[in-house]
Amino acid sequence: MRSEYFEKMFSGEWAEAEGSTVVHIKDTKHGVFRALLFYLYHDVVPFKKFDYENISGLMQLADSYCDVTIRRECEKILMKNINKANAFFLLRSAAAANALNLEETVTKFILDNRLFGVTLSSDELVDLLGRAVFDKLAMAAFCR
């Protein structure tokens, strides 16, 4: 009822609508999926604000289930808690979740704090971020 995705899953022509009591959720941690369900019923992200790994996981899961509200709520929390230790992780996560506001904010943080090209080599950054995200970051640095 509170999720368009799950409503379609259980009321349409999907296999789950045929009465199967088992739904397989792949590529996510149990706690992150429970957090998605918790948010659907309580409108609260149940993780502490500094638990950026799980909040990022929830943001990506929400994106994959087409829930923009949850994704944006996670973005807001993460944007308030960017630091030097998590900036590259958050940049990669933002790109994976189509979280453009977070991606822009983290990119600005990385460039403002001169983390790009100083803390890791280009090859290490490509391995960490992936080629597409690295190229966006490099272009942002170049255009500054």
GUZA-991447 format. One record per residue (C-alpha): residue number from 1; x, z negated, y negated. Coordinates in steps of 0.02 Angstrom, whole numbers. Example, Ala and Ser with C-alpha at 12.3 -4.5 7.8 and 13.67 -1.06 7.14 Angstrom:
+------+--------+--------+--------+
: resi :   east :     up :  north :
+------+--------+--------+--------+
:    1 :    615 :   -390 :    225 :
:    2 :    684 :   -357 :     53 :
+------+--------+--------+--------+
This chain:
+------+--------+--------+--------+
: resi :   east :     up :  north :
+------+--------+--------+--------+
:    1 :      0 :      0 :      0 :
:    2 :    140 :    -42 :   -123 :
:    3 :    253 :     99 :    -65 :
:    4 :    204 :    280 :    -74 :
:    5 :    337 :    322 :     55 :
:    6 :    274 :    197 :    184 :
:    7 :     93 :    240 :    147 :
:    8 :    130 :    421 :    192 :
:    9 :    230 :    367 :    343 :
:   10 :     87 :    269 :    419 :
:   11 :    -62 :    373 :    364 :
:   12 :     -5 :    552 :    382 :
:   13 :     60 :    664 :    517 :
:   14 :    223 :    572 :    541 :
:   15 :    261 :    503 :    713 :
:   16 :    240 :    325 :    648 :
:   17 :     56 :    359 :    608 :
:   18 :     23 :    391 :    793 :
:   19 :     21 :    205 :    829 :
:   20 :    204 :    175 :    868 :
:   21 :    246 :     -5 :    829 :
:   22 :    432 :     29 :    814 :
:   23 :    506 :    107 :    658 :
:   24 :    692 :    146 :    665 :
:   25 :    783 :    118 :    501 :
:   26 :    957 :    192 :    508 :
:   27 :   1110 :    178 :    398 :
:   28 :   1067 :     13 :    314 :
:   29 :   1098 :   -171 :    343 :
:   30 :    955 :   -280 :    404 :
:   31 :    968 :   -393 :    250 :
:   32 :    958 :   -245 :    131 :
:   33 :    802 :   -178 :    216 :
:   34 :    723 :   -352 :    210 :
:   35 :    764 :   -355 :     24 :
:   36 :    671 :   -190 :      2 :
:   37 :    517 :   -262 :     86 :
:   38 :    534 :   -424 :    -14 :
:   39 :    540 :   -325 :   -176 :
:   40 :    387 :   -223 :   -128 :
:   41 :    283 :   -382 :   -115 :
:   42 :    365 :   -495 :   -245 :
:   43 :    441 :   -377 :   -377 :
:   44 :    604 :   -473 :   -367 :
:   45 :    777 :   -421 :   -307 :
:   46 :    818 :   -566 :   -190 :
:   47 :   1007 :   -555 :   -206 :
:   48 :   1114 :   -655 :   -327 :
:   49 :   1168 :   -551 :   -477 :
:   50 :   1350 :   -551 :   -421 :
:   51 :   1309 :   -487 :   -245 :
:   52 :   1345 :   -310 :   -303 :
:   53 :   1374 :   -240 :   -128 :
:   54 :   1200 :   -285 :    -67 :
:   55 :   1118 :   -239 :   -232 :
:   56 :   1205 :    -70 :   -221 :
:   57 :   1143 :    -51 :    -43 :
:   58 :    966 :    -91 :   -100 :
:   59 :    982 :     34 :   -242 :
:   60 :   1036 :    171 :   -121 :
:   61 :    899 :    126 :      3 :
:   62 :    769 :    129 :   -135 :
:   63 :    831 :    300 :   -187 :
:   64 :    816 :    365 :     -9 :
:   65 :    637 :    298 :     -1 :
:   66 :    597 :    376 :   -171 :
:   67 :    564 :    208 :   -254 :
:   68 :    623 :    231 :   -432 :
:   69 :    563 :     59 :   -488 :
:   70 :    675 :    -36 :   -367 :
:   71 :    822 :     81 :   -399 :
:   72 :    808 :     53 :   -587 :
:   73 :    794 :   -135 :   -567 :
:   74 :    953 :   -135 :   -463 :
:   75 :   1038 :    -24 :   -593 :
:   76 :    996 :   -149 :   -731 :
:   77 :   1069 :   -294 :   -633 :
:   78 :   1227 :   -197 :   -589 :
:   79 :   1254 :   -134 :   -768 :
:   80 :   1258 :   -315 :   -828 :
:   81 :   1389 :   -362 :   -699 :
:   82 :   1521 :   -225 :   -705 :
:   83 :   1698 :   -289 :   -698 :
:   84 :   1870 :   -222 :   -658 :
:   85 :   1858 :   -274 :   -476 :
:   86 :   1695 :   -182 :   -439 :
:   87 :   1695 :    -36 :   -562 :
:   88 :   1752 :    101 :   -442 :
:   89 :   1637 :     37 :   -304 :
:   90 :   1490 :     41 :   -425 :
:   91 :   1534 :    215 :   -484 :
:   92 :   1531 :    281 :   -307 :
:   93 :   1369 :    186 :   -270 :
:   94 :   1286 :    249 :   -428 :
:   95 :   1324 :    429 :   -382 :
:   96 :   1259 :    403 :   -205 :
:   97 :   1095 :    331 :   -270 :
:   98 :   1067 :    456 :   -411 :
:   99 :   1079 :    310 :   -532 :
:  100 :   1130 :    409 :   -685 :
:  101 :   1119 :    265 :   -810 :
:  102 :   1232 :    157 :   -703 :
:  103 :   1350 :    301 :   -672 :
:  104 :   1366 :    332 :   -860 :
:  105 :   1390 :    147 :   -899 :
:  106 :   1522 :    122 :   -764 :
:  107 :   1614 :    279 :   -817 :
:  108 :   1620 :    214 :   -996 :
:  109 :   1681 :     44 :   -933 :
:  110 :   1820 :    124 :   -830 :
:  111 :   1877 :    231 :   -976 :
:  112 :   1862 :     93 :  -1107 :
:  113 :   1964 :    -25 :   -999 :
:  114 :   2091 :    110 :   -956 :
:  115 :   2068 :     90 :   -768 :
:  116 :   2072 :    276 :   -735 :
:  117 :   2244 :    335 :   -681 :
:  118 :   2322 :    164 :   -703 :
:  119 :   2263 :     57 :   -558 :
:  120 :   2258 :    193 :   -423 :
:  121 :   2337 :    363 :   -401 :
:  122 :   2231 :    520 :   -409 :
:  123 :   2239 :    540 :   -220 :
:  124 :   2184 :    360 :   -194 :
:  125 :   2040 :    384 :   -316 :
:  126 :   1982 :    542 :   -228 :
:  127 :   1984 :    446 :    -63 :
:  128 :   1888 :    301 :   -141 :
:  129 :   1761 :    397 :   -245 :
:  130 :   1746 :    566 :   -161 :
:  131 :   1795 :    730 :   -243 :
:  132 :   1634 :    759 :   -343 :
:  133 :   1633 :    585 :   -421 :
:  134 :   1819 :    593 :   -457 :
:  135 :   1797 :    761 :   -543 :
:  136 :   1657 :    692 :   -653 :
:  137 :   1766 :    544 :   -701 :
:  138 :   1914 :    656 :   -738 :
:  139 :   1807 :    770 :   -845 :
:  140 :   1739 :    621 :   -942 :
:  141 :   1917 :    561 :   -972 :
:  142 :   1972 :    734 :  -1025 :
:  143 :   1827 :    755 :  -1147 :
:  144 :   1860 :    590 :  -1233 :
+------+--------+--------+--------+
